[in-house]
Amino acid sequence: PIILSACGGAVESQDAMTAFEGAPMAVPGEAAGRVSNSIGQTDQGGERIVIKNGNLVLVVPDPAASMERISRLAEEMGGFVVSADLTHTELNSGRKVPQARVVIRVPVEGLNEALETIRSESDQPPVSENVSSQDVTAEYTDLQSRLRNEQAAEAQLVQIMEQATRTEDVLNVYTQLVQVRERIEVLQGQIKYYEQSAALS
């Protein structure tokens, strides 16, 4: 997520930085907090799935305007806005300043460009910045293996049901077939999630 706070006087600006450094950040690995995902290649030439999570906290002149520009940036790059919120936080001095929190996803090849553009919203260095990576290749490969096994079981059950002659046997096999197909749908959904996460950042 990108958290934006308003600029103020010297003392108030420091208060703002302190306040937003303590703002809730997404936990790495959570879908809503994922700012960047990438897909790479292993040394052996196989597909490698790596999800990157980035967090930026900036002090900007107008958080609402910056949030709007960042949202538009995501759309222009072929991505989308996951969430965008504008709230007000009270500083130690008693003054209330706006705070924006926006989570976007963009094509992975545009990650560096997006981060650079977002940083340019402020004339100050980021209050905090973090980019971490999560390699989910093993999980992705395991899901594919389980999917193949379930699909093989499905094919065998279909064959058995076609050869069954007693109604009781047909119903029994049909029940097992329904359960297998439910597991297949779950695995396909999980695989699709990883693939989409690897394609967008």
C-alpha positions as CSV (number, residue, x, y, z in Angstrom):
1,P,0.0,0.0,0.0
2,I,1.0,3.6,-0.5
3,I,0.2,5.9,2.4
4,L,0.2,9.6,1.8
5,S,0.1,12.3,4.4
6,A,-0.2,16.1,4.1
7,C,2.7,18.5,4.5
8,G,2.7,21.1,7.3
9,G,5.0,23.3,9.3
10,A,8.4,21.9,10.5
11,V,7.1,20.6,13.8
12,E,3.8,19.4,12.4
13,S,5.4,17.7,9.5
14,Q,7.6,15.7,11.9
15,D,4.4,14.8,13.9
16,A,2.8,13.6,10.7
17,M,5.8,11.4,9.8
18,T,5.6,9.9,13.2
19,A,1.9,9.3,12.9
20,F,2.1,7.6,9.5
21,E,5.1,5.5,10.3
22,G,2.8,3.9,12.9
23,A,0.0,3.5,10.4
24,P,-1.2,-0.1,9.8
25,M,0.8,-1.7,6.9
26,A,-0.2,-4.8,5.0
27,V,1.3,-8.0,6.1
28,P,3.6,-9.4,3.4
29,G,1.7,-12.1,1.5
30,E,-1.7,-10.6,2.0
31,A,-3.5,-10.0,-1.3
32,A,-4.7,-6.5,-0.3
33,G,-1.2,-5.4,0.6
34,R,0.5,-6.7,-2.5
35,V,1.9,-3.8,-4.5
36,S,4.2,-5.8,-6.7
37,N,4.3,-9.3,-8.1
38,S,6.8,-10.7,-10.5
39,I,7.5,-13.9,-12.4
40,G,11.0,-15.0,-13.2
41,Q,13.0,-18.1,-14.4
42,T,15.0,-20.6,-12.4
43,D,18.6,-21.4,-13.3
44,Q,17.3,-24.7,-14.6
45,G,15.0,-23.0,-17.0
46,G,11.8,-23.8,-15.2
47,E,9.1,-21.4,-14.4
48,R,9.6,-19.5,-11.1
49,I,6.8,-17.7,-9.3
50,V,7.8,-14.8,-7.1
51,I,5.4,-12.4,-5.4
52,K,6.8,-9.1,-4.3
53,N,5.2,-6.9,-1.7
54,G,5.9,-3.2,-1.5
55,N,5.0,-0.5,1.0
56,L,5.6,3.3,0.6
57,V,4.8,6.1,3.0
58,L,5.1,9.6,1.6
59,V,4.5,13.1,2.8
60,V,2.8,15.1,0.0
61,P,1.1,18.5,-0.4
62,D,-2.3,17.1,-1.2
63,P,-3.0,13.4,-0.4
64,A,-6.4,13.4,-2.1
65,A,-4.8,14.7,-5.4
66,S,-1.9,12.2,-5.1
67,M,-4.3,9.4,-4.5
68,E,-6.3,10.3,-7.6
69,R,-3.1,10.5,-9.8
70,I,-1.8,7.2,-8.5
71,S,-5.2,5.6,-9.2
72,R,-5.1,7.0,-12.7
73,L,-1.6,5.7,-13.1
74,A,-2.6,2.2,-12.3
75,E,-5.4,2.3,-15.0
76,E,-3.1,3.9,-17.6
77,M,-0.6,1.1,-17.1
78,G,-3.2,-1.5,-17.6
79,G,-3.8,-2.3,-13.9
80,F,-6.4,-1.4,-11.4
81,V,-7.0,0.0,-7.9
82,V,-7.5,-2.6,-5.2
83,S,-8.6,0.0,-2.6
84,A,-8.4,3.8,-2.0
85,D,-9.2,5.5,1.3
86,L,-9.0,9.1,2.5
87,T,-9.2,9.8,6.2
88,H,-8.0,12.6,8.6
89,T,-5.5,12.1,11.4
90,E,-5.0,14.4,14.4
91,L,-1.4,15.4,15.1
92,N,0.1,16.0,18.5
93,S,-0.4,19.7,17.9
94,G,-4.2,19.1,17.6
95,R,-4.3,19.9,13.9
96,K,-6.1,17.4,11.6
97,V,-4.4,16.5,8.4
98,P,-5.6,14.2,5.6
99,Q,-4.2,10.8,5.1
100,A,-4.7,8.7,2.0
101,R,-4.1,5.0,1.6
102,V,-4.2,3.4,-1.8
103,V,-3.4,-0.1,-3.0
104,I,-2.8,-0.7,-6.7
105,R,-1.8,-3.5,-9.1
106,V,0.0,-2.9,-12.3
107,P,1.7,-5.3,-14.9
108,V,4.9,-6.6,-13.4
109,E,7.1,-5.2,-16.2
110,G,6.0,-1.7,-15.2
111,L,6.8,-2.1,-11.5
112,N,9.9,0.1,-11.4
113,E,8.3,2.8,-13.5
114,A,5.2,2.8,-11.1
115,L,7.4,3.1,-8.0
116,E,9.4,5.9,-9.5
117,T,6.3,7.8,-10.5
118,I,4.8,7.4,-7.1
119,R,7.9,8.6,-5.3
120,S,7.8,11.8,-7.5
121,E,4.6,12.8,-5.7
122,S,6.7,14.1,-2.9
123,D,9.7,16.4,-2.8
124,Q,10.9,14.6,0.3
125,P,12.5,11.1,0.6
126,P,9.9,8.4,1.5
127,V,9.1,8.3,5.2
128,S,9.4,4.5,4.8
129,E,9.8,2.1,1.9
130,N,9.9,-1.6,1.8
131,V,9.9,-4.2,-1.0
132,S,10.0,-7.9,-0.1
133,S,9.8,-11.1,-2.2
134,Q,8.0,-14.4,-1.6
135,D,9.0,-17.3,-3.8
136,V,5.9,-19.5,-4.2
137,T,7.3,-21.8,-6.8
138,A,7.1,-24.9,-4.5
139,E,3.5,-24.2,-3.6
140,Y,2.6,-23.6,-7.2
141,T,4.3,-26.9,-8.4
142,D,2.6,-28.8,-5.6
143,L,-0.8,-27.5,-6.6
144,Q,-0.2,-28.6,-10.2
145,S,0.8,-32.1,-9.1
146,R,-2.3,-32.4,-6.9
147,L,-4.4,-31.2,-9.8
148,R,-3.0,-33.8,-12.1
149,N,-3.7,-36.6,-9.6
150,E,-7.3,-35.4,-9.0
151,Q,-7.9,-35.3,-12.8
152,A,-6.5,-38.8,-13.2
153,A,-8.9,-40.0,-10.4
154,E,-11.7,-38.2,-12.1
155,A,-11.0,-40.0,-15.4
156,Q,-10.9,-43.4,-13.6
157,L,-14.2,-42.7,-11.8
158,V,-15.9,-41.7,-15.1
159,Q,-14.8,-44.9,-16.7
160,I,-16.0,-47.0,-13.7
161,M,-19.4,-45.3,-13.7
162,E,-19.8,-45.9,-17.4
163,Q,-19.2,-49.6,-16.8
164,A,-21.4,-49.9,-13.7
165,T,-24.7,-51.7,-14.1
166,R,-26.3,-51.5,-10.7
167,T,-28.0,-48.3,-9.6
168,E,-26.3,-48.5,-6.2
169,D,-22.8,-48.7,-7.8
170,V,-23.6,-45.8,-10.1
171,L,-24.7,-43.6,-7.2
172,N,-21.7,-44.5,-5.1
173,V,-19.3,-43.6,-7.9
174,Y,-21.2,-40.4,-8.8
175,T,-20.8,-39.2,-5.2
176,Q,-17.1,-39.8,-5.3
177,L,-16.9,-38.1,-8.7
178,V,-18.7,-34.9,-7.3
179,Q,-16.2,-34.7,-4.4
180,V,-13.2,-35.1,-6.8
181,R,-14.5,-32.4,-9.1
182,E,-15.0,-30.0,-6.1
183,R,-11.4,-30.5,-5.2
184,I,-10.3,-29.9,-8.8
185,E,-12.2,-26.6,-8.9
186,V,-10.5,-25.5,-5.6
187,L,-7.0,-26.4,-6.9
188,Q,-7.7,-24.7,-10.3
189,G,-8.7,-21.5,-8.4
190,Q,-5.6,-21.5,-6.3
191,I,-3.4,-22.0,-9.3
192,K,-5.1,-19.2,-11.1
193,Y,-4.6,-16.9,-8.1
194,Y,-0.8,-17.5,-8.2
195,E,-0.7,-17.0,-12.0
196,Q,-2.6,-13.7,-11.7
197,S,-0.4,-12.6,-8.8
198,A,2.7,-13.3,-10.9
199,A,1.3,-11.3,-13.9
200,L,0.4,-8.1,-11.9
201,S,2.3,-6.0,-9.4
